[in-house]
Amino acid sequence: MAVDGPGYDATHDPIACNSRELVIPGSRATVRDIASETGVSIATVSRVLNGQAHVAAHTRSLVMAALERRGGLGPEPRSAQGRRARAGVYVRCPYVLTDYFGLIVSSVAQALDQQNIPLILNAGEAAQRSSVLPGLSARTDVGGAILILPPETGDDLVALRADGFPFVVIDPRTKVPRNIASVSAAHFAGARAITSHLIELGHRRIGVIGGPPNWLASDARLTGHTAAMAEAGVLPSAQLFRPTEATVEHGYRAALELLDLAEPPTALIGFSDKSAVGALRAAAERGLRVPDDLSVTGFDDIDLSQATHPMLTTVRQPLEEMGRMAVSLLRRLMNGHEVEALHIELATELVIRGSTGPVPG
């Protein structure tokens, strides 16, 4: 396994720097050709091709006229497809590889090893400051990539896809275009299931320790929770919601705020197991027994959820299967095969343990 860091600079790669190519009238072109000819970005060309909004009419006309002159887009050369199929896979996970991320990366590494495919790893929080996507498609040692919760913008991903470079996103942070392959868990269904479990136990005043704001998973989980509450005829209160980072410390602080309300919740849902562990600590400091006085749930079902007393009721995410599925999708893309189901959601599972019980009184 090779490790790639911020030292690689595509600006010194003669292949990556070849931004201008000879334009032959009537020849089929690449997206990069069209961008170069019209003077717009690759991302803009891709948006025009995908029929997306937010493109000026004049720009759209320029792109379509260039496409007509060139006879449309040509397929990726077979030589490039063959090289990609034999090259290594770049795995980008710009986070600390513990618990959640460690399980995903380990399953990706194992699946690639079983197929004798080299893995080039870019990991750790410092990697968030490195700009690796623009030069990725030009690297001769990389045939495809798996991007885990990528911090890059949607435009960056669109530009990489427009280059014809095969990659798969695991658990995207923001909504990805329909032509970009992604694998995630059923966050909406998982949150809906765990809220319904609490409602069946009689809870109606439920506090939520959410995930980071504007993350796709956080939004989907909150929507699932809200849907379950609405089915029970309960209007969720903004007073009972605290978005925060998925750490024990942040969960602890958010739980204290919720428990110190004039009318505190009878149950707390953590959108991560770590947040829920923080909530258990807060409950103990306030002299509350779990689950007799307060029910607490998590999300993820990492090992930590079974190390607490009582053990956590949580939602199991298929983290390892997400890694294996991403490798399977990527191999098909690297071999030039069509992939119809580009956005795959894997089922979650409600795991009931000792941290939830009937509403007090």
Contacts in CASP RR format, 6 or more apart in sequence:
PFRMAT RR
TARGET T0000
AUTHOR 0000-0000-0000
METHOD contacts of the structure
MODEL  1
MAVDGPGYDATHDPIACNSRELVIPGSRATVRDIASETGVSIATVSRVLN
GQAHVAAHTRSLVMAALERRGGLGPEPRSAQGRRARAGVYVRCPYVLTDY
FGLIVSSVAQALDQQNIPLILNAGEAAQRSSVLPGLSARTDVGGAILILP
PETGDDLVALRADGFPFVVIDPRTKVPRNIASVSAAHFAGARAITSHLIE
LGHRRIGVIGGPPNWLASDARLTGHTAAMAEAGVLPSAQLFRPTEATVEH
GYRAALELLDLAEPPTALIGFSDKSAVGALRAAAERGLRVPDDLSVTGFD
DIDLSQATHPMLTTVRQPLEEMGRMAVSLLRRLMNGHEVEALHIELATEL
VIRGSTGPVPG
1 109 0 8 1.000
1 118 0 8 1.000
1 119 0 8 1.000
1 120 0 8 1.000
1 121 0 8 1.000
2 118 0 8 1.000
2 119 0 8 1.000
2 120 0 8 1.000
2 121 0 8 1.000
2 141 0 8 1.000
3 120 0 8 1.000
3 121 0 8 1.000
3 122 0 8 1.000
3 123 0 8 1.000
4 90 0 8 1.000
4 120 0 8 1.000
4 121 0 8 1.000
4 122 0 8 1.000
4 132 0 8 1.000
5 122 0 8 1.000
5 127 0 8 1.000
5 130 0 8 1.000
5 132 0 8 1.000
6 126 0 8 1.000
6 127 0 8 1.000
6 129 0 8 1.000
6 130 0 8 1.000
6 132 0 8 1.000
7 130 0 8 1.000
8 132 0 8 1.000
8 139 0 8 1.000
10 16 0 8 1.000
10 17 0 8 1.000
10 134 0 8 1.000
10 135 0 8 1.000
10 136 0 8 1.000
10 138 0 8 1.000
10 139 0 8 1.000
11 17 0 8 1.000
13 135 0 8 1.000
13 138 0 8 1.000
13 139 0 8 1.000
15 138 0 8 1.000
15 140 0 8 1.000
16 134 0 8 1.000
16 135 0 8 1.000
16 138 0 8 1.000
16 139 0 8 1.000
19 32 0 8 1.000
19 36 0 8 1.000
20 36 0 8 1.000
21 32 0 8 1.000
21 33 0 8 1.000
21 36 0 8 1.000
23 29 0 8 1.000
23 33 0 8 1.000
23 36 0 8 1.000
23 37 0 8 1.000
23 70 0 8 1.000
25 69 0 8 1.000
25 70 0 8 1.000
26 69 0 8 1.000
26 70 0 8 1.000
26 71 0 8 1.000
27 70 0 8 1.000
27 71 0 8 1.000
28 70 0 8 1.000
28 71 0 8 1.000
28 72 0 8 1.000
28 73 0 8 1.000
28 74 0 8 1.000
29 37 0 8 1.000
29 66 0 8 1.000
29 67 0 8 1.000
29 70 0 8 1.000
29 71 0 8 1.000
29 72 0 8 1.000
29 73 0 8 1.000
29 74 0 8 1.000
30 73 0 8 1.000
30 74 0 8 1.000
30 163 0 8 1.000
30 164 0 8 1.000
31 42 0 8 1.000
31 45 0 8 1.000
31 46 0 8 1.000
31 49 0 8 1.000
31 73 0 8 1.000
31 162 0 8 1.000
31 163 0 8 1.000
31 164 0 8 1.000
32 42 0 8 1.000
32 162 0 8 1.000
32 163 0 8 1.000
33 70 0 8 1.000
34 45 0 8 1.000
34 63 0 8 1.000
34 66 0 8 1.000
34 67 0 8 1.000
34 70 0 8 1.000
34 73 0 8 1.000
35 41 0 8 1.000
35 42 0 8 1.000
35 44 0 8 1.000
35 45 0 8 1.000
35 162 0 8 1.000
37 66 0 8 1.000
37 70 0 8 1.000
38 45 0 8 1.000
38 59 0 8 1.000
38 62 0 8 1.000
38 63 0 8 1.000
38 66 0 8 1.000
40 59 0 8 1.000
40 62 0 8 1.000
40 63 0 8 1.000
41 155 0 8 1.000
41 159 0 8 1.000
42 158 0 8 1.000
42 159 0 8 1.000
42 162 0 8 1.000
42 163 0 8 1.000
43 155 0 8 1.000
43 156 0 8 1.000
43 158 0 8 1.000
43 159 0 8 1.000
43 162 0 8 1.000
44 55 0 8 1.000
44 59 0 8 1.000
44 63 0 8 1.000
45 63 0 8 1.000
45 162 0 8 1.000
46 158 0 8 1.000
46 159 0 8 1.000
46 161 0 8 1.000
46 162 0 8 1.000
46 177 0 8 1.000
47 54 0 8 1.000
47 55 0 8 1.000
47 158 0 8 1.000
48 55 0 8 1.000
48 59 0 8 1.000
48 60 0 8 1.000
48 63 0 8 1.000
48 64 0 8 1.000
49 63 0 8 1.000
49 73 0 8 1.000
50 177 0 8 1.000
50 178 0 8 1.000
50 179 0 8 1.000
52 177 0 8 1.000
67 73 0 8 1.000
76 164 0 8 1.000
76 336 0 8 1.000
81 334 0 8 1.000
81 335 0 8 1.000
81 336 0 8 1.000
83 140 0 8 1.000
83 143 0 8 1.000
84 143 0 8 1.000
84 144 0 8 1.000
84 166 0 8 1.000
84 334 0 8 1.000
85 143 0 8 1.000
85 334 0 8 1.000
85 335 0 8 1.000
85 336 0 8 1.000
86 143 0 8 1.000
87 118 0 8 1.000
87 140 0 8 1.000
87 141 0 8 1.000
87 142 0 8 1.000
87 143 0 8 1.000
87 144 0 8 1.000
88 117 0 8 1.000
88 118 0 8 1.000
88 119 0 8 1.000
88 120 0 8 1.000
88 141 0 8 1.000
88 142 0 8 1.000
88 143 0 8 1.000
88 144 0 8 1.000
89 112 0 8 1.000
89 117 0 8 1.000
89 118 0 8 1.000
89 119 0 8 1.000
89 120 0 8 1.000
89 142 0 8 1.000
89 143 0 8 1.000
89 144 0 8 1.000
89 145 0 8 1.000
89 146 0 8 1.000
89 327 0 8 1.000
89 330 0 8 1.000
90 120 0 8 1.000
90 122 0 8 1.000
90 132 0 8 1.000
90 136 0 8 1.000
90 139 0 8 1.000
90 142 0 8 1.000
90 143 0 8 1.000
90 144 0 8 1.000
90 145 0 8 1.000
90 146 0 8 1.000
91 105 0 8 1.000
91 108 0 8 1.000
91 109 0 8 1.000
91 119 0 8 1.000
91 120 0 8 1.000
91 121 0 8 1.000
91 122 0 8 1.000
91 123 0 8 1.000
91 145 0 8 1.000
91 146 0 8 1.000
91 148 0 8 1.000
92 122 0 8 1.000
92 123 0 8 1.000
92 127 0 8 1.000
92 132 0 8 1.000
92 145 0 8 1.000
92 146 0 8 1.000
92 147 0 8 1.000
92 148 0 8 1.000
92 150 0 8 1.000
93 101 0 8 1.000
93 102 0 8 1.000
93 104 0 8 1.000
93 105 0 8 1.000
93 121 0 8 1.000
93 122 0 8 1.000
93 123 0 8 1.000
93 124 0 8 1.000
93 127 0 8 1.000
93 148 0 8 1.000
93 149 0 8 1.000
94 122 0 8 1.000
94 123 0 8 1.000
94 124 0 8 1.000
94 125 0 8 1.000
94 126 0 8 1.000
94 127 0 8 1.000
94 128 0 8 1.000
94 130 0 8 1.000
94 150 0 8 1.000
94 151 0 8 1.000
95 101 0 8 1.000
95 123 0 8 1.000
95 124 0 8 1.000
95 125 0 8 1.000
95 148 0 8 1.000
95 149 0 8 1.000
96 124 0 8 1.000
96 125 0 8 1.000
97 105 0 8 1.000
97 123 0 8 1.000
97 124 0 8 1.000
99 274 0 8 1.000
99 300 0 8 1.000
99 302 0 8 1.000
99 303 0 8 1.000
99 304 0 8 1.000
100 272 0 8 1.000
100 300 0 8 1.000
100 302 0 8 1.000
100 319 0 8 1.000
101 123 0 8 1.000
101 148 0 8 1.000
101 149 0 8 1.000
103 302 0 8 1.000
103 319 0 8 1.000
103 320 0 8 1.000
104 148 0 8 1.000
104 170 0 8 1.000
104 171 0 8 1.000
104 319 0 8 1.000
104 320 0 8 1.000
104 322 0 8 1.000
104 323 0 8 1.000
105 121 0 8 1.000
105 123 0 8 1.000
105 148 0 8 1.000
106 320 0 8 1.000
107 319 0 8 1.000
107 320 0 8 1.000
107 321 0 8 1.000
107 322 0 8 1.000
107 323 0 8 1.000
107 324 0 8 1.000
108 119 0 8 1.000
108 146 0 8 1.000
108 323 0 8 1.000
108 324 0 8 1.000
108 326 0 8 1.000
108 327 0 8 1.000
109 119 0 8 1.000
109 121 0 8 1.000
111 323 0 8 1.000
111 324 0 8 1.000
111 327 0 8 1.000
111 328 0 8 1.000
112 118 0 8 1.000
112 119 0 8 1.000
112 327 0 8 1.000
113 119 0 8 1.000
115 327 0 8 1.000
115 331 0 8 1.000
118 141 0 8 1.000
120 141 0 8 1.000
120 142 0 8 1.000
122 130 0 8 1.000
122 132 0 8 1.000
128 151 0 8 1.000
133 152 0 8 1.000
133 156 0 8 1.000
133 157 0 8 1.000
133 159 0 8 1.000
133 160 0 8 1.000
134 156 0 8 1.000
134 159 0 8 1.000
134 160 0 8 1.000
136 142 0 8 1.000
136 144 0 8 1.000
136 145 0 8 1.000
136 160 0 8 1.000
136 165 0 8 1.000
137 160 0 8 1.000
137 163 0 8 1.000
137 164 0 8 1.000
137 165 0 8 1.000
143 165 0 8 1.000
143 166 0 8 1.000
143 334 0 8 1.000
144 165 0 8 1.000
144 166 0 8 1.000
144 167 0 8 1.000
144 330 0 8 1.000
144 333 0 8 1.000
144 334 0 8 1.000
145 165 0 8 1.000
145 166 0 8 1.000
145 167 0 8 1.000
145 168 0 8 1.000
145 330 0 8 1.000
146 167 0 8 1.000
146 168 0 8 1.000
146 169 0 8 1.000
146 170 0 8 1.000
146 323 0 8 1.000
146 326 0 8 1.000
146 327 0 8 1.000
146 330 0 8 1.000
147 157 0 8 1.000
147 167 0 8 1.000
147 168 0 8 1.000
147 169 0 8 1.000
147 170 0 8 1.000
148 169 0 8 1.000
148 170 0 8 1.000
148 171 0 8 1.000
149 170 0 8 1.000
149 171 0 8 1.000
149 172 0 8 1.000
149 173 0 8 1.000
150 157 0 8 1.000
150 169 0 8 1.000
150 172 0 8 1.000
150 173 0 8 1.000
151 173 0 8 1.000
153 174 0 8 1.000
154 174 0 8 1.000
154 176 0 8 1.000
154 177 0 8 1.000
157 169 0 8 1.000
157 176 0 8 1.000
157 177 0 8 1.000
157 180 0 8 1.000
158 177 0 8 1.000
158 180 0 8 1.000
160 167 0 8 1.000
161 167 0 8 1.000
161 177 0 8 1.000
161 179 0 8 1.000
161 180 0 8 1.000
166 330 0 8 1.000
166 333 0 8 1.000
166 334 0 8 1.000
166 336 0 8 1.000
167 180 0 8 1.000
167 181 0 8 1.000
167 330 0 8 1.000
167 333 0 8 1.000
168 181 0 8 1.000
168 182 0 8 1.000
168 183 0 8 1.000
168 326 0 8 1.000
168 329 0 8 1.000
168 330 0 8 1.000
168 333 0 8 1.000
169 176 0 8 1.000
169 180 0 8 1.000
169 181 0 8 1.000
169 182 0 8 1.000
169 183 0 8 1.000
170 182 0 8 1.000
170 183 0 8 1.000
170 184 0 8 1.000
170 322 0 8 1.000
170 323 0 8 1.000
170 326 0 8 1.000
171 183 0 8 1.000
171 184 0 8 1.000
171 185 0 8 1.000
171 216 0 8 1.000
171 217 0 8 1.000
171 322 0 8 1.000
172 182 0 8 1.000
172 184 0 8 1.000
172 216 0 8 1.000
173 215 0 8 1.000
173 216 0 8 1.000
174 214 0 8 1.000
174 215 0 8 1.000
174 216 0 8 1.000
175 216 0 8 1.000
176 182 0 8 1.000
176 343 0 8 1.000
178 342 0 8 1.000
178 343 0 8 1.000
179 342 0 8 1.000
180 342 0 8 1.000
181 329 0 8 1.000
181 330 0 8 1.000
181 333 0 8 1.000
181 339 0 8 1.000
181 342 0 8 1.000
181 343 0 8 1.000
182 342 0 8 1.000
182 343 0 8 1.000
182 344 0 8 1.000
183 322 0 8 1.000
183 323 0 8 1.000
183 325 0 8 1.000
183 326 0 8 1.000
183 329 0 8 1.000
183 344 0 8 1.000
183 346 0 8 1.000
184 216 0 8 1.000
184 217 0 8 1.000
184 322 0 8 1.000
184 343 0 8 1.000
184 344 0 8 1.000
184 345 0 8 1.000
184 346 0 8 1.000
185 217 0 8 1.000
185 317 0 8 1.000
185 318 0 8 1.000
185 322 0 8 1.000
185 345 0 8 1.000
185 346 0 8 1.000
185 347 0 8 1.000
185 348 0 8 1.000
186 345 0 8 1.000
186 346 0 8 1.000
186 347 0 8 1.000
186 348 0 8 1.000
187 216 0 8 1.000
187 217 0 8 1.000
187 220 0 8 1.000
187 221 0 8 1.000
187 224 0 8 1.000
187 348 0 8 1.000
188 220 0 8 1.000
188 221 0 8 1.000
188 223 0 8 1.000
188 224 0 8 1.000
188 227 0 8 1.000
189 224 0 8 1.000
189 347 0 8 1.000
189 348 0 8 1.000
190 221 0 8 1.000
190 224 0 8 1.000
190 299 0 8 1.000
190 315 0 8 1.000
190 348 0 8 1.000
190 350 0 8 1.000
191 220 0 8 1.000
191 221 0 8 1.000
191 222 0 8 1.000
191 223 0 8 1.000
191 224 0 8 1.000
191 225 0 8 1.000
191 228 0 8 1.000
191 269 0 8 1.000
191 271 0 8 1.000
191 299 0 8 1.000
191 315 0 8 1.000
192 224 0 8 1.000
192 225 0 8 1.000
192 227 0 8 1.000
192 228 0 8 1.000
193 228 0 8 1.000
193 315 0 8 1.000
193 348 0 8 1.000
193 350 0 8 1.000
194 225 0 8 1.000
194 269 0 8 1.000
194 297 0 8 1.000
194 298 0 8 1.000
194 299 0 8 1.000
194 313 0 8 1.000
194 314 0 8 1.000
194 315 0 8 1.000
194 350 0 8 1.000
195 206 0 8 1.000
195 224 0 8 1.000
195 225 0 8 1.000
195 228 0 8 1.000
195 229 0 8 1.000
195 269 0 8 1.000
196 228 0 8 1.000
196 231 0 8 1.000
197 297 0 8 1.000
197 313 0 8 1.000
197 350 0 8 1.000
197 352 0 8 1.000
197 356 0 8 1.000
198 206 0 8 1.000
198 267 0 8 1.000
198 269 0 8 1.000
198 295 0 8 1.000
198 297 0 8 1.000
198 356 0 8 1.000
199 228 0 8 1.000
199 229 0 8 1.000
199 232 0 8 1.000
199 234 0 8 1.000
201 267 0 8 1.000
201 295 0 8 1.000
201 356 0 8 1.000
201 357 0 8 1.000
201 358 0 8 1.000
201 359 0 8 1.000
202 358 0 8 1.000
202 359 0 8 1.000
203 265 0 8 1.000
203 266 0 8 1.000
203 267 0 8 1.000
203 295 0 8 1.000
203 359 0 8 1.000
204 232 0 8 1.000
204 234 0 8 1.000
204 266 0 8 1.000
204 359 0 8 1.000
205 240 0 8 1.000
205 263 0 8 1.000
205 264 0 8 1.000
205 265 0 8 1.000
205 266 0 8 1.000
205 267 0 8 1.000
206 225 0 8 1.000
206 229 0 8 1.000
206 236 0 8 1.000
206 240 0 8 1.000
206 265 0 8 1.000
206 266 0 8 1.000
206 267 0 8 1.000
206 268 0 8 1.000
206 269 0 8 1.000
207 240 0 8 1.000
207 241 0 8 1.000
207 242 0 8 1.000
207 258 0 8 1.000
207 265 0 8 1.000
207 267 0 8 1.000
207 268 0 8 1.000
207 269 0 8 1.000
208 222 0 8 1.000
208 225 0 8 1.000
208 236 0 8 1.000
208 240 0 8 1.000
208 241 0 8 1.000
208 242 0 8 1.000
208 268 0 8 1.000
208 269 0 8 1.000
208 270 0 8 1.000
208 271 0 8 1.000
209 242 0 8 1.000
209 244 0 8 1.000
209 251 0 8 1.000
209 254 0 8 1.000
209 255 0 8 1.000
209 258 0 8 1.000
209 268 0 8 1.000
209 269 0 8 1.000
209 270 0 8 1.000
209 271 0 8 1.000
209 275 0 8 1.000
209 276 0 8 1.000
209 279 0 8 1.000
210 218 0 8 1.000
210 221 0 8 1.000
210 222 0 8 1.000
210 241 0 8 1.000
210 242 0 8 1.000
210 243 0 8 1.000
210 244 0 8 1.000
210 254 0 8 1.000
210 269 0 8 1.000
210 270 0 8 1.000
210 271 0 8 1.000
210 275 0 8 1.000
211 217 0 8 1.000
211 218 0 8 1.000
211 221 0 8 1.000
211 243 0 8 1.000
211 244 0 8 1.000
211 245 0 8 1.000
211 246 0 8 1.000
211 271 0 8 1.000
211 272 0 8 1.000
211 275 0 8 1.000
212 218 0 8 1.000
212 243 0 8 1.000
212 244 0 8 1.000
212 245 0 8 1.000
212 246 0 8 1.000
213 243 0 8 1.000
217 271 0 8 1.000
218 243 0 8 1.000
218 271 0 8 1.000
221 271 0 8 1.000
221 299 0 8 1.000
222 241 0 8 1.000
222 271 0 8 1.000
225 236 0 8 1.000
225 269 0 8 1.000
226 236 0 8 1.000
229 235 0 8 1.000
229 236 0 8 1.000
239 261 0 8 1.000
240 258 0 8 1.000
240 261 0 8 1.000
240 265 0 8 1.000
242 254 0 8 1.000
242 257 0 8 1.000
242 258 0 8 1.000
244 250 0 8 1.000
244 251 0 8 1.000
244 253 0 8 1.000
244 254 0 8 1.000
244 275 0 8 1.000
246 271 0 8 1.000
246 272 0 8 1.000
246 274 0 8 1.000
246 275 0 8 1.000
247 274 0 8 1.000
247 275 0 8 1.000
248 274 0 8 1.000
248 275 0 8 1.000
248 277 0 8 1.000
248 278 0 8 1.000
248 281 0 8 1.000
249 278 0 8 1.000
250 275 0 8 1.000
251 270 0 8 1.000
251 274 0 8 1.000
251 275 0 8 1.000
251 276 0 8 1.000
251 277 0 8 1.000
251 278 0 8 1.000
251 279 0 8 1.000
251 282 0 8 1.000
252 278 0 8 1.000
252 279 0 8 1.000
252 281 0 8 1.000
252 282 0 8 1.000
254 275 0 8 1.000
254 279 0 8 1.000
255 268 0 8 1.000
255 278 0 8 1.000
255 279 0 8 1.000
255 281 0 8 1.000
255 282 0 8 1.000
255 283 0 8 1.000
256 282 0 8 1.000
256 285 0 8 1.000
256 286 0 8 1.000
258 264 0 8 1.000
258 265 0 8 1.000
258 268 0 8 1.000
259 265 0 8 1.000
259 282 0 8 1.000
259 283 0 8 1.000
259 286 0 8 1.000
259 288 0 8 1.000
259 294 0 8 1.000
260 286 0 8 1.000
265 294 0 8 1.000
266 294 0 8 1.000
266 295 0 8 1.000
266 359 0 8 1.000
266 360 0 8 1.000
267 294 0 8 1.000
267 295 0 8 1.000
267 296 0 8 1.000
267 297 0 8 1.000
267 356 0 8 1.000
267 359 0 8 1.000
268 276 0 8 1.000
268 279 0 8 1.000
268 283 0 8 1.000
268 294 0 8 1.000
268 295 0 8 1.000
268 296 0 8 1.000
268 297 0 8 1.000
269 276 0 8 1.000
269 297 0 8 1.000
269 298 0 8 1.000
269 299 0 8 1.000
270 276 0 8 1.000
270 279 0 8 1.000
270 296 0 8 1.000
270 297 0 8 1.000
270 298 0 8 1.000
270 299 0 8 1.000
271 298 0 8 1.000
271 299 0 8 1.000
272 298 0 8 1.000
272 299 0 8 1.000
272 300 0 8 1.000
273 298 0 8 1.000
273 299 0 8 1.000
273 300 0 8 1.000
273 301 0 8 1.000
273 302 0 8 1.000
273 304 0 8 1.000
273 305 0 8 1.000
273 312 0 8 1.000
273 314 0 8 1.000
274 302 0 8 1.000
274 304 0 8 1.000
275 298 0 8 1.000
276 296 0 8 1.000
276 297 0 8 1.000
276 298 0 8 1.000
276 299 0 8 1.000
276 305 0 8 1.000
276 312 0 8 1.000
276 314 0 8 1.000
276 355 0 8 1.000
277 304 0 8 1.000
277 308 0 8 1.000
277 312 0 8 1.000
279 296 0 8 1.000
280 290 0 8 1.000
280 296 0 8 1.000
280 308 0 8 1.000
280 312 0 8 1.000
280 355 0 8 1.000
283 289 0 8 1.000
283 290 0 8 1.000
283 293 0 8 1.000
283 294 0 8 1.000
283 296 0 8 1.000
287 293 0 8 1.000
288 294 0 8 1.000
290 296 0 8 1.000
290 310 0 8 1.000
290 355 0 8 1.000
291 310 0 8 1.000
291 354 0 8 1.000
291 355 0 8 1.000
291 356 0 8 1.000
291 357 0 8 1.000
292 357 0 8 1.000
292 360 0 8 1.000
293 360 0 8 1.000
294 360 0 8 1.000
295 313 0 8 1.000
295 355 0 8 1.000
295 356 0 8 1.000
295 357 0 8 1.000
295 359 0 8 1.000
296 312 0 8 1.000
296 313 0 8 1.000
296 355 0 8 1.000
296 356 0 8 1.000
297 312 0 8 1.000
297 313 0 8 1.000
297 314 0 8 1.000
297 315 0 8 1.000
297 355 0 8 1.000
297 356 0 8 1.000
298 305 0 8 1.000
298 312 0 8 1.000
298 313 0 8 1.000
298 314 0 8 1.000
298 315 0 8 1.000
299 314 0 8 1.000
299 315 0 8 1.000
299 317 0 8 1.000
300 314 0 8 1.000
300 315 0 8 1.000
300 316 0 8 1.000
300 317 0 8 1.000
300 319 0 8 1.000
301 314 0 8 1.000
301 315 0 8 1.000
301 316 0 8 1.000
301 317 0 8 1.000
301 349 0 8 1.000
301 351 0 8 1.000
305 311 0 8 1.000
305 312 0 8 1.000
305 314 0 8 1.000
305 351 0 8 1.000
305 353 0 8 1.000
306 312 0 8 1.000
306 353 0 8 1.000
308 355 0 8 1.000
310 353 0 8 1.000
310 354 0 8 1.000
310 355 0 8 1.000
311 353 0 8 1.000
311 354 0 8 1.000
311 355 0 8 1.000
312 353 0 8 1.000
312 354 0 8 1.000
312 355 0 8 1.000
313 350 0 8 1.000
313 351 0 8 1.000
313 352 0 8 1.000
313 353 0 8 1.000
313 354 0 8 1.000
313 355 0 8 1.000
313 356 0 8 1.000
314 351 0 8 1.000
314 353 0 8 1.000
315 348 0 8 1.000
315 349 0 8 1.000
315 350 0 8 1.000
315 351 0 8 1.000
316 348 0 8 1.000
316 349 0 8 1.000
316 350 0 8 1.000
316 351 0 8 1.000
317 348 0 8 1.000
318 346 0 8 1.000
318 347 0 8 1.000
318 348 0 8 1.000
321 346 0 8 1.000
322 346 0 8 1.000
325 344 0 8 1.000
325 346 0 8 1.000
329 339 0 8 1.000
329 344 0 8 1.000
332 339 0 8 1.000
333 339 0 8 1.000
END
